[in-house]
């Protein structure tokens, strides 16, 4: 009888683990569709001289806890989130348009919050984009 319960519990835990892994994989595979308007958007502050380090400071305040200090997706909160955290150092990230990054950063989705109301100055938004592209 004891072995029967052990088998039932093992099967249940295994099934639950596989279900959780499948669910998490489905989250990873869902593409983040960016509207054409943003995909084609030009960065009006590309190459701007950020002498006050606004982009870096805003990144540290709003992004570092999840994305990590070097943008690798290894921040303190990253492990506790259900959504995979973007690694800003990967070539696949760097090939995205500035407009796509603007959209993703300021619209958010799932565990990625919207920063539309937290970072309100247009120049500041673009300085953050410039900073994360430099990582």
N, C-alpha and C positions, 0 to 999 in steps of 0.2 A: 504494500500500500504506500509505503514511504517513497519507493522508487517511482511509483506512478505519479505522485504529486510533484516530485522533482522533475520528471519528464514534462509534465503539463506546464510547470512554471518555466522551464527552459524553453519550451516551444513558444510560450506566450512572450517571454522577454526577447527572444530572437525575432519573432514576427513584429513586435513593437519597434525594435531597433531598425529592422529593414524598412518598415513603413516610414519611420522618422527620417532615415537616410534618403529614401525616395522622395519624400516631400522636400527636404532641403535641396536635393539635386534639381528638382523642378524649379525652385526659386532661382538657382544659379543659371539655369538655361533660358530663363525668360528674358528676351531682348528688351532693351530700354529704347523705345522708339522716340526719336526726336523729330518734332515737326520741321518741315523744310524751312520755314521762316527762321528758325533758330540755327539749323544746320548751315545755312548760308550767311548768317549774321556775321558781320565783320567786327573785330575788336577795335574800338576807337582809341584804346589806350595801349595798343600793342607797342612794345618798346618804350613805354613811358618810364621816366626816371622816378622811381619810387624811393626818394631820398629819406622819407620818414618811415619806411618799411611798413606801410599800411597793410599791404598784402600779407606779409609774414606775420604781423601782429594779429590780424583778423583770422588767419589760418590757425594760429596758436590758440586763439580764444574759442573758435567755433568748430574747427576740423580735427585738430591734433588728437583729441581724446579717442577718436575712432580710427583715423587714418595714420596716426603716429607722427612723430616729429620729422621723419624723413619721407612721409607720404606712402609708406609701404603697406598700409592697411593693418598695421600691428599696434594700434593704440590701446590704451588701457580698457576701453569699453568694447573693443572689437570682438573678443571671444564671447561676450554675452549677447551678441546680436544674432538674429536669425538670418539676416541678409548678408551675403558675402561683401566684404569691404573692398573698395577699389584700391588698387596699387598704382599710384601716380607715376611710378618709375618705369612701368612696363611700356614697351613700344606700342602696344595696342591702345594704351591710354593716350600716349603722346600724339598718335595719328588722328585723334578726334579733333574736330574743328573747335575753335574757341567758342563759337555759338552753341555747339552741342554741350560743352562743359558749362556754359552759362545757364542753359536750360536745366540741366540736371542739378546744378548747384542751387538754383533759386526756385525750382519747382519741387524737387525732392520726390521720393517715393519709398514706400515700405519703411525700413528703419532709417533711411536717409531723410532727415527733416528738411523742410523748405526754409531757406534763409531770406526769402523775399522781404519779410518784415523785420528781420534782425539786422540785415545789412541794407540800408535804404539808399545810400548814396551810390549813384551809377558808377562813378569813377572807382569807388572802393570795391564794388563787385568785380570790375574788370581787373583791378590790381590783385585780387585774390586769385583770379584765373591765371594771370601772368605768373604769380608766385607758384601755384601748384604745377604749372607747365615747366617751371625751372627745376623742379625736384628730380 
